[in-house]
Amino acid sequence: MTHGQAAQDPEHHRVSECVCLRLAKEFEQSRNRPKDTRGKTLPIPQSIVSVYSHIRQLLEDSRVIVVQTALALVPVNNTTVSAWLLRRDKRKDRNMLLQGNVLPQQLYLAKEPLPSSNTLQAAPVQHAHEMTFDEPENREGEAFPRQRTLAANKPNVISPPPPPPQFHPQFGPAPPFSYAPPFPHFPFPHAPPYPYAPPYPHIPFTHAPPMPHAPPFPSAHDPPLPQAPPCQAPPECLPGAQPRQRTWRLNKAAHEDEDLMARGEPPRKRLTKEKHHYTCKKCGQDKNKKTGHTQLKGRRYCPESGQTLDDWRKSVGL
């Protein structure tokens, strides 16, 4: 479709195909093709459509040609012209490849007659044998529901809690106890062994048996207790220690230099940087918080500038 009008292939009309062939031969060289508004040369299909549409418009506007002749050009567009050119090039290549080759003739009939095709029947074929199936026995109403299903179907009735269990007493009433004297103080850390009391149910107690007590508090005369060794931090956590990766790299570089020197070659030049901070031009110290330097709005403060930190912040604009 082109502007609501159906476009046709140039092969459908003899005059249209002749015009397109003449234009295609003319536009093989890029210097003969028309240009767009930007000065860019149009491709061959678009150039053919442009000039072909102009010729078709001139024929339609000419009253003499319309009245005296039956000449008419079919509408074309870029799609139909591109397909026509591509099909024409393929046909040309095929004819060139088949030139001088004799192809076998195609046989349309078989030497022996082919079997006739099977016809479908209107009704299904009835076989002589019959198929019978044994139906299972009817056991309706014999299924026994499970206890869980019966419990789920019962209404929710809150039952009273069961009574606490009753235990029979195993011992008689406890005998009265008399006042027990204070525990004697022993210089050794633990209390001495004491004899066990007589059996409880038969003989009443006259005094409470001595109970073991905690060891006394250490005094000045006691020997000092051994102290646990202090907890040592790993070497990576000590101040001034290097990371394990950096240490491994330094050792590797040292081994490489030793191998090079053993072979008589000079060691490799490596970039070593002792200081990892920027140095202040006024005081010559590192620019960090330990030396009193700070940064605000892209400007740096130095304690040697003669201003306090508050005055310097006000001068910056905060």
C-alpha positions as YAML, in Angstrom:
chain: A
units: angstrom
residues:
- id: 1
  name: MET
  ca: [0.00, 0.00, 0.00]
- id: 2
  name: THR
  ca: [1.20, 3.51, -0.87]
- id: 3
  name: HIS
  ca: [-0.85, 6.40, 0.53]
- id: 4
  name: GLY
  ca: [-3.95, 4.20, 0.67]
- id: 5
  name: GLN
  ca: [-3.43, 2.84, -2.87]
- id: 6
  name: ALA
  ca: [-2.45, -0.77, -3.55]
- id: 7
  name: ALA
  ca: [0.89, -1.04, -5.36]
- id: 8
  name: GLN
  ca: [1.55, -3.75, -7.95]
- id: 9
  name: ASP
  ca: [4.60, -5.57, -9.18]
- id: 10
  name: PRO
  ca: [6.19, -4.11, -12.36]
- id: 11
  name: GLU
  ca: [5.99, -7.57, -14.01]
- id: 12
  name: HIS
  ca: [2.19, -7.38, -14.09]
- id: 13
  name: HIS
  ca: [2.26, -4.63, -16.76]
- id: 14
  name: ARG
  ca: [4.46, -4.71, -19.88]
- id: 15
  name: VAL
  ca: [4.90, -0.91, -20.21]
- id: 16
  name: SER
  ca: [5.60, -0.47, -16.47]
- id: 17
  name: GLU
  ca: [8.29, -3.18, -16.59]
- id: 18
  name: CYS
  ca: [9.94, -1.53, -19.62]
- id: 19
  name: VAL
  ca: [10.03, 1.85, -17.84]
- id: 20
  name: CYS
  ca: [11.50, 0.29, -14.68]
- id: 21
  name: LEU
  ca: [14.16, -1.57, -16.74]
- id: 22
  name: ARG
  ca: [15.19, 1.66, -18.49]
- id: 23
  name: LEU
  ca: [15.40, 3.52, -15.18]
- id: 24
  name: ALA
  ca: [17.35, 0.67, -13.49]
- id: 25
  name: LYS
  ca: [19.90, 0.73, -16.32]
- id: 26
  name: GLU
  ca: [20.15, 4.52, -16.03]
- id: 27
  name: PHE
  ca: [20.59, 4.53, -12.24]
- id: 28
  name: GLU
  ca: [23.34, 1.88, -12.06]
- id: 29
  name: GLN
  ca: [25.84, 4.72, -11.61]
- id: 30
  name: SER
  ca: [25.36, 6.79, -8.48]
- id: 31
  name: ARG
  ca: [26.03, 10.08, -10.27]
- id: 32
  name: ASN
  ca: [22.82, 9.66, -12.31]
- id: 33
  name: ARG
  ca: [20.55, 9.10, -9.30]
- id: 34
  name: PRO
  ca: [18.51, 11.93, -7.76]
- id: 35
  name: LYS
  ca: [19.38, 13.35, -4.34]
- id: 36
  name: ASP
  ca: [17.26, 14.13, -1.32]
- id: 37
  name: THR
  ca: [16.91, 17.48, 0.45]
- id: 38
  name: ARG
  ca: [20.11, 16.90, 2.43]
- id: 39
  name: GLY
  ca: [22.15, 16.21, -0.69]
- id: 40
  name: LYS
  ca: [22.42, 12.46, -0.09]
- id: 41
  name: THR
  ca: [22.19, 10.13, -3.10]
- id: 42
  name: LEU
  ca: [19.10, 7.92, -3.08]
- id: 43
  name: PRO
  ca: [19.35, 4.11, -3.51]
- id: 44
  name: ILE
  ca: [18.32, 2.45, -6.79]
- id: 45
  name: PRO
  ca: [14.79, 1.27, -5.77]
- id: 46
  name: GLN
  ca: [13.88, 4.64, -4.28]
- id: 47
  name: SER
  ca: [15.29, 6.47, -7.32]
- id: 48
  name: ILE
  ca: [13.23, 4.28, -9.69]
- id: 49
  name: VAL
  ca: [10.04, 4.91, -7.69]
- id: 50
  name: SER
  ca: [10.66, 8.66, -7.59]
- id: 51
  name: VAL
  ca: [11.19, 9.09, -11.35]
- id: 52
  name: TYR
  ca: [8.49, 6.49, -12.22]
- id: 53
  name: SER
  ca: [5.90, 8.38, -10.16]
- id: 54
  name: HIS
  ca: [6.84, 11.62, -11.94]
- id: 55
  name: ILE
  ca: [6.39, 9.98, -15.38]
- id: 56
  name: ARG
  ca: [3.05, 8.44, -14.33]
- id: 57
  name: GLN
  ca: [1.82, 11.81, -13.13]
- id: 58
  name: LEU
  ca: [2.77, 13.43, -16.47]
- id: 59
  name: LEU
  ca: [0.86, 10.75, -18.41]
- id: 60
  name: GLU
  ca: [-2.24, 11.20, -16.29]
- id: 61
  name: ASP
  ca: [-2.14, 15.00, -16.73]
- id: 62
  name: SER
  ca: [-1.76, 14.79, -20.55]
- id: 63
  name: ARG
  ca: [-5.28, 14.98, -22.08]
- id: 64
  name: VAL
  ca: [-4.06, 14.05, -25.56]
- id: 65
  name: ILE
  ca: [-2.44, 10.75, -24.40]
- id: 66
  name: VAL
  ca: [-5.45, 9.84, -22.27]
- id: 67
  name: VAL
  ca: [-7.93, 10.46, -25.12]
- id: 68
  name: GLN
  ca: [-6.01, 9.08, -28.12]
- id: 69
  name: THR
  ca: [-4.22, 6.14, -26.42]
- id: 70
  name: ALA
  ca: [-5.03, 3.55, -23.76]
- id: 71
  name: LEU
  ca: [-1.60, 3.89, -22.12]
- id: 72
  name: ALA
  ca: [-1.58, 3.54, -18.32]
- id: 73
  name: LEU
  ca: [1.09, 2.84, -15.70]
- id: 74
  name: VAL
  ca: [0.35, 0.77, -12.58]
- id: 75
  name: PRO
  ca: [1.32, 2.22, -9.18]
- id: 76
  name: VAL
  ca: [4.51, 0.86, -7.60]
- id: 77
  name: ASN
  ca: [6.38, 1.50, -4.36]
- id: 78
  name: ASN
  ca: [9.78, 0.72, -2.81]
- id: 79
  name: THR
  ca: [8.71, -2.75, -1.60]
- id: 80
  name: THR
  ca: [7.46, -4.01, -4.99]
- id: 81
  name: VAL
  ca: [10.41, -2.52, -6.91]
- id: 82
  name: SER
  ca: [12.96, -4.02, -4.44]
- id: 83
  name: ALA
  ca: [11.34, -7.47, -4.68]
- id: 84
  name: TRP
  ca: [11.26, -7.21, -8.49]
- id: 85
  name: LEU
  ca: [14.98, -6.30, -8.68]
- id: 86
  name: LEU
  ca: [15.96, -9.09, -6.24]
- id: 87
  name: ARG
  ca: [13.90, -11.69, -8.12]
- id: 88
  name: ARG
  ca: [15.41, -10.53, -11.41]
- id: 89
  name: ASP
  ca: [19.00, -10.86, -10.07]
- id: 90
  name: LYS
  ca: [18.29, -14.37, -8.74]
- id: 91
  name: ARG
  ca: [16.85, -15.46, -12.07]
- id: 92
  name: LYS
  ca: [19.89, -14.07, -13.86]
- id: 93
  name: ASP
  ca: [22.31, -15.95, -11.55]
- id: 94
  name: ARG
  ca: [20.36, -19.20, -11.93]
- id: 95
  name: ASN
  ca: [20.34, -18.99, -15.70]
- id: 96
  name: MET
  ca: [24.08, -18.31, -15.72]
- id: 97
  name: LEU
  ca: [24.80, -21.36, -13.51]
- id: 98
  name: LEU
  ca: [22.57, -23.65, -15.59]
- id: 99
  name: GLN
  ca: [24.08, -22.53, -18.87]
- id: 100
  name: GLY
  ca: [25.57, -25.55, -20.69]
- id: 101
  name: ASN
  ca: [24.13, -28.10, -18.22]
- id: 102
  name: VAL
  ca: [21.58, -30.68, -19.34]
- id: 103
  name: LEU
  ca: [19.18, -31.58, -16.54]
- id: 104
  name: PRO
  ca: [17.26, -34.88, -16.58]
- id: 105
  name: GLN
  ca: [13.66, -34.62, -17.57]
- id: 106
  name: GLN
  ca: [11.13, -34.85, -14.79]
- id: 107
  name: LEU
  ca: [9.00, -38.00, -14.80]
- id: 108
  name: TYR
  ca: [5.38, -37.46, -13.90]
- id: 109
  name: LEU
  ca: [4.14, -41.08, -14.43]
- id: 110
  name: ALA
  ca: [5.27, -44.26, -12.67]
- id: 111
  name: LYS
  ca: [6.17, -47.41, -14.56]
- id: 112
  name: GLU
  ca: [3.89, -49.52, -12.39]
- id: 113
  name: PRO
  ca: [0.42, -48.41, -11.32]
- id: 114
  name: LEU
  ca: [0.24, -47.17, -7.76]
- id: 115
  name: PRO
  ca: [-2.22, -48.77, -5.27]
- id: 116
  name: SER
  ca: [-5.50, -47.03, -4.81]
- id: 117
  name: SER
  ca: [-5.94, -44.82, -1.77]
- id: 118
  name: ASN
  ca: [-7.91, -46.02, 1.22]
- id: 119
  name: THR
  ca: [-11.35, -44.57, 1.65]
- id: 120
  name: LEU
  ca: [-12.71, -43.60, 5.04]
- id: 121
  name: GLN
  ca: [-15.88, -45.33, 6.11]
- id: 122
  name: ALA
  ca: [-18.88, -43.38, 7.28]
- id: 123
  name: ALA
  ca: [-19.65, -45.71, 10.22]
- id: 124
  name: PRO
  ca: [-17.20, -47.45, 12.56]
- id: 125
  name: VAL
  ca: [-16.40, -51.09, 11.84]
- id: 126
  name: GLN
  ca: [-18.13, -53.60, 14.12]
- id: 127
  name: HIS
  ca: [-15.78, -56.38, 15.24]
- id: 128
  name: ALA
  ca: [-16.95, -59.93, 15.80]
- id: 129
  name: HIS
  ca: [-15.57, -60.35, 19.31]
- id: 130
  name: GLU
  ca: [-17.09, -58.56, 22.31]
- id: 131
  name: MET
  ca: [-15.14, -57.04, 25.20]
- id: 132
  name: THR
  ca: [-16.39, -57.71, 28.73]
- id: 133
  name: PHE
  ca: [-15.19, -56.10, 31.93]
- id: 134
  name: ASP
  ca: [-15.55, -57.49, 35.46]
- id: 135
  name: GLU
  ca: [-17.18, -54.95, 37.74]
- id: 136
  name: PRO
  ca: [-15.94, -54.83, 41.36]
- id: 137
  name: GLU
  ca: [-18.16, -55.99, 44.20]
- id: 138
  name: ASN
  ca: [-20.37, -53.37, 45.83]
- id: 139
  name: ARG
  ca: [-19.13, -52.65, 49.39]
- id: 140
  name: GLU
  ca: [-21.20, -49.60, 50.16]
- id: 141
  name: GLY
  ca: [-21.52, -48.86, 53.92]
- id: 142
  name: GLU
  ca: [-18.73, -51.23, 55.00]
- id: 143
  name: ALA
  ca: [-16.04, -48.60, 55.36]
- id: 144
  name: PHE
  ca: [-15.01, -47.93, 58.99]
- id: 145
  name: PRO
  ca: [-14.09, -44.30, 59.70]
- id: 146
  name: ARG
  ca: [-10.86, -43.61, 61.57]
- id: 147
  name: GLN
  ca: [-10.77, -42.39, 65.16]
- id: 148
  name: ARG
  ca: [-9.29, -39.07, 64.14]
- id: 149
  name: THR
  ca: [-12.22, -38.47, 61.82]
- id: 150
  name: LEU
  ca: [-14.71, -39.37, 64.57]
- id: 151
  name: ALA
  ca: [-13.03, -37.00, 67.01]
- id: 152
  name: ALA
  ca: [-13.08, -34.18, 64.47]
- id: 153
  name: ASN
  ca: [-16.83, -34.61, 63.90]
- id: 154
  name: LYS
  ca: [-17.69, -34.43, 67.62]
- id: 155
  name: PRO
  ca: [-18.78, -31.03, 69.03]
- id: 156
  name: ASN
  ca: [-16.21, -29.06, 70.99]
- id: 157
  name: VAL
  ca: [-17.16, -29.67, 74.62]
- id: 158
  name: ILE
  ca: [-14.81, -28.31, 77.32]
- id: 159
  name: SER
  ca: [-14.25, -31.11, 79.84]
- id: 160
  name: PRO
  ca: [-13.27, -30.31, 83.46]
- id: 161
  name: PRO
  ca: [-9.60, -30.74, 84.35]
- id: 162
  name: PRO
  ca: [-8.69, -34.10, 85.92]
- id: 163
  name: PRO
  ca: [-8.17, -34.18, 89.72]
- id: 164
  name: PRO
  ca: [-4.59, -34.04, 91.00]
- id: 165
  name: PRO
  ca: [-2.99, -37.43, 91.78]
- id: 166
  name: GLN
  ca: [-3.08, -38.67, 95.35]
- id: 167
  name: PHE
  ca: [0.20, -39.86, 96.88]
- id: 168
  name: HIS
  ca: [0.46, -41.76, 100.18]
- id: 169
  name: PRO
  ca: [2.89, -40.30, 102.77]
- id: 170
  name: GLN
  ca: [6.12, -42.26, 103.02]
- id: 171
  name: PHE
  ca: [7.51, -40.61, 106.18]
- id: 172
  name: GLY
  ca: [5.98, -39.68, 109.53]
- id: 173
  name: PRO
  ca: [5.82, -36.20, 111.09]
- id: 174
  name: ALA
  ca: [9.16, -34.39, 111.40]
- id: 175
  name: PRO
  ca: [10.67, -34.38, 115.00]
- id: 176
  name: PRO
  ca: [11.45, -31.10, 116.72]
- id: 177
  name: PHE
  ca: [14.96, -29.68, 116.20]
- id: 178
  name: SER
  ca: [17.03, -28.09, 118.99]
- id: 179
  name: TYR
  ca: [19.42, -25.14, 118.67]
- id: 180
  name: ALA
  ca: [22.67, -26.03, 116.90]
- id: 181
  name: PRO
  ca: [25.99, -24.53, 118.11]
- id: 182
  name: PRO
  ca: [27.98, -22.32, 115.74]
- id: 183
  name: PHE
  ca: [30.32, -23.97, 113.28]
- id: 184
  name: PRO
  ca: [33.95, -24.15, 114.39]
- id: 185
  name: HIS
  ca: [36.50, -22.23, 112.27]
- id: 186
  name: PHE
  ca: [39.08, -24.40, 110.57]
- id: 187
  name: PRO
  ca: [42.32, -22.91, 109.16]
- id: 188
  name: PHE
  ca: [42.29, -25.25, 106.11]
- id: 189
  name: PRO
  ca: [40.10, -24.31, 103.15]
- id: 190
  name: HIS
  ca: [37.58, -27.16, 103.41]
- id: 191
  name: ALA
  ca: [35.61, -28.47, 106.37]
- id: 192
  name: PRO
  ca: [36.76, -31.77, 107.93]
- id: 193
  name: PRO
  ca: [34.66, -34.87, 107.32]
- id: 194
  name: TYR
  ca: [31.83, -35.35, 109.74]
- id: 195
  name: PRO
  ca: [29.99, -38.53, 110.77]
- id: 196
  name: TYR
  ca: [26.57, -39.10, 109.25]
- id: 197
  name: ALA
  ca: [23.50, -38.71, 111.44]
- id: 198
  name: PRO
  ca: [21.55, -41.78, 112.59]
- id: 199
  name: PRO
  ca: [18.59, -42.90, 110.45]
- id: 200
  name: TYR
  ca: [15.76, -40.41, 110.57]
- id: 201
  name: PRO
  ca: [12.54, -42.40, 111.15]
- id: 202
  name: HIS
  ca: [13.70, -44.40, 114.19]
- id: 203
  name: ILE
  ca: [15.90, -42.17, 116.42]
- id: 204
  name: PRO
  ca: [15.05, -38.45, 116.96]
- id: 205
  name: PHE
  ca: [17.80, -35.84, 116.53]
- id: 206
  name: THR
  ca: [19.19, -33.96, 119.53]
- id: 207
  name: HIS
  ca: [21.13, -31.39, 117.45]
- id: 208
  name: ALA
  ca: [21.57, -30.44, 113.81]
- id: 209
  name: PRO
  ca: [24.49, -32.11, 112.03]
- id: 210
  name: PRO
  ca: [27.35, -29.86, 110.92]
- id: 211
  name: MET
  ca: [26.87, -28.60, 107.34]
- id: 212
  name: PRO
  ca: [29.69, -27.96, 104.89]
- id: 213
  name: HIS
  ca: [30.42, -24.29, 104.32]
- id: 214
  name: ALA
  ca: [32.29, -22.26, 101.73]
- id: 215
  name: PRO
  ca: [36.06, -21.87, 102.08]
- id: 216
  name: PRO
  ca: [37.21, -18.83, 104.12]
- id: 217
  name: PHE
  ca: [38.30, -15.63, 102.41]
- id: 218
  name: PRO
  ca: [42.04, -15.48, 101.65]
- id: 219
  name: SER
  ca: [44.09, -13.55, 104.21]
- id: 220
  name: ALA
  ca: [47.45, -11.83, 104.05]
- id: 221
  name: HIS
  ca: [49.26, -14.90, 105.38]
- id: 222
  name: ASP
  ca: [47.91, -17.23, 102.66]
- id: 223
  name: PRO
  ca: [50.17, -18.00, 99.69]
- id: 224
  name: PRO
  ca: [49.37, -16.01, 96.50]
- id: 225
  name: LEU
  ca: [47.20, -17.72, 93.91]
- id: 226
  name: PRO
  ca: [48.69, -18.44, 90.48]
- id: 227
  name: GLN
  ca: [47.69, -15.83, 87.90]
- id: 228
  name: ALA
  ca: [46.59, -16.64, 84.35]
- id: 229
  name: PRO
  ca: [48.92, -15.51, 81.56]
- id: 230
  name: PRO
  ca: [47.84, -12.24, 79.89]
- id: 231
  name: CYS
  ca: [45.93, -12.51, 76.61]
- id: 232
  name: GLN
  ca: [48.15, -11.60, 73.72]
- id: 233
  name: ALA
  ca: [46.73, -10.01, 70.60]
- id: 234
  name: PRO
  ca: [47.59, -11.50, 67.19]
- id: 235
  name: PRO
  ca: [50.52, -9.87, 65.42]
- id: 236
  name: GLU
  ca: [48.16, -8.39, 62.79]
- id: 237
  name: CYS
  ca: [46.34, -6.34, 65.47]
- id: 238
  name: LEU
  ca: [49.47, -4.78, 67.04]
- id: 239
  name: PRO
  ca: [50.05, -1.08, 66.37]
- id: 240
  name: GLY
  ca: [52.35, -0.44, 63.43]
- id: 241
  name: ALA
  ca: [52.00, -3.98, 62.06]
- id: 242
  name: GLN
  ca: [51.54, -4.47, 58.31]
- id: 243
  name: PRO
  ca: [48.75, -6.56, 56.78]
- id: 244
  name: ARG
  ca: [49.57, -10.14, 55.92]
- id: 245
  name: GLN
  ca: [49.03, -9.52, 52.21]
- id: 246
  name: ARG
  ca: [51.53, -6.64, 52.16]
- id: 247
  name: THR
  ca: [54.06, -8.69, 54.13]
- id: 248
  name: TRP
  ca: [53.66, -11.60, 51.70]
- id: 249
  name: ARG
  ca: [54.18, -9.30, 48.71]
- id: 250
  name: LEU
  ca: [57.31, -7.74, 50.22]
- id: 251
  name: ASN
  ca: [58.77, -11.21, 50.90]
- id: 252
  name: LYS
  ca: [57.93, -12.31, 47.38]
- id: 253
  name: ALA
  ca: [59.60, -9.22, 45.90]
- id: 254
  name: ALA
  ca: [62.71, -9.86, 48.02]
- id: 255
  name: HIS
  ca: [62.94, -13.47, 46.81]
- id: 256
  name: GLU
  ca: [62.55, -12.31, 43.18]
- id: 257
  name: ASP
  ca: [65.36, -9.78, 43.61]
- id: 258
  name: GLU
  ca: [67.62, -12.45, 45.12]
- id: 259
  name: ASP
  ca: [66.98, -14.77, 42.16]
- id: 260
  name: LEU
  ca: [67.74, -11.98, 39.69]
- id: 261
  name: MET
  ca: [70.96, -11.04, 41.47]
- id: 262
  name: ALA
  ca: [72.00, -14.72, 41.59]
- id: 263
  name: ARG
  ca: [71.63, -14.88, 37.79]
- id: 264
  name: GLY
  ca: [73.64, -11.69, 37.39]
- id: 265
  name: GLU
  ca: [70.69, -9.47, 36.44]
- id: 266
  name: PRO
  ca: [69.82, -6.16, 38.12]
- id: 267
  name: PRO
  ca: [66.79, -6.19, 40.46]
- id: 268
  name: ARG
  ca: [63.51, -4.80, 39.30]
- id: 269
  name: LYS
  ca: [62.66, -1.17, 39.96]
- id: 270
  name: ARG
  ca: [59.59, -0.95, 42.16]
- id: 271
  name: LEU
  ca: [57.69, 2.11, 43.25]
- id: 272
  name: THR
  ca: [58.02, 2.35, 47.01]
- id: 273
  name: LYS
  ca: [56.04, 4.94, 48.91]
- id: 274
  name: GLU
  ca: [56.88, 5.47, 52.55]
- id: 275
  name: LYS
  ca: [54.27, 8.13, 53.25]
- id: 276
  name: HIS
  ca: [50.67, 7.50, 52.29]
- id: 277
  name: HIS
  ca: [49.38, 10.99, 53.17]
- id: 278
  name: TYR
  ca: [49.60, 14.40, 51.54]
- id: 279
  name: THR
  ca: [52.17, 16.79, 53.00]
- id: 280
  name: CYS
  ca: [51.24, 20.35, 53.98]
- id: 281
  name: LYS
  ca: [53.35, 23.07, 52.27]
- id: 282
  name: LYS
  ca: [53.17, 25.40, 55.28]
- id: 283
  name: CYS
  ca: [54.20, 23.14, 58.14]
- id: 284
  name: GLY
  ca: [55.57, 20.10, 56.28]
- id: 285
  name: GLN
  ca: [53.43, 17.63, 58.23]
- id: 286
  name: ASP
  ca: [50.90, 15.09, 57.00]
- id: 287
  name: LYS
  ca: [47.40, 16.37, 56.29]
- id: 288
  name: ASN
  ca: [45.33, 14.35, 58.75]
- id: 289
  name: LYS
  ca: [43.39, 14.83, 61.95]
- id: 290
  name: LYS
  ca: [46.33, 13.86, 64.16]
- id: 291
  name: THR
  ca: [48.29, 16.92, 63.04]
- id: 292
  name: GLY
  ca: [45.25, 19.21, 63.32]
- id: 293
  name: HIS
  ca: [44.52, 19.56, 59.58]
- id: 294
  name: THR
  ca: [40.97, 19.49, 58.26]
- id: 295
  name: GLN
  ca: [39.12, 20.16, 55.02]
- id: 296
  name: LEU
  ca: [35.95, 22.14, 54.28]
- id: 297
  name: LYS
  ca: [34.45, 23.05, 50.90]
- id: 298
  name: GLY
  ca: [37.62, 22.00, 49.07]
- id: 299
  name: ARG
  ca: [39.84, 24.17, 51.29]
- id: 300
  name: ARG
  ca: [42.30, 22.88, 53.86]
- id: 301
  name: TYR
  ca: [43.07, 24.29, 57.29]
- id: 302
  name: CYS
  ca: [46.57, 24.30, 58.81]
- id: 303
  name: PRO
  ca: [47.20, 25.11, 62.50]
- id: 304
  name: GLU
  ca: [50.29, 27.10, 61.45]
- id: 305
  name: SER
  ca: [48.16, 29.59, 59.50]
- id: 306
  name: GLY
  ca: [47.60, 31.73, 62.65]
- id: 307
  name: GLN
  ca: [43.78, 31.34, 62.71]
- id: 308
  name: THR
  ca: [41.66, 29.28, 64.99]
- id: 309
  name: LEU
  ca: [39.43, 26.60, 63.59]
- id: 310
  name: ASP
  ca: [36.24, 28.60, 64.30]
- id: 311
  name: ASP
  ca: [37.60, 31.75, 62.66]
- id: 312
  name: TRP
  ca: [38.72, 29.75, 59.64]
- id: 313
  name: ARG
  ca: [35.25, 28.18, 59.27]
- id: 314
  name: LYS
  ca: [33.63, 31.64, 59.42]
- id: 315
  name: SER
  ca: [36.01, 32.94, 56.77]
- id: 316
  name: VAL
  ca: [35.15, 30.00, 54.53]
- id: 317
  name: GLY
  ca: [31.47, 30.93, 54.68]
- id: 318
  name: LEU
  ca: [29.76, 28.67, 57.24]
...
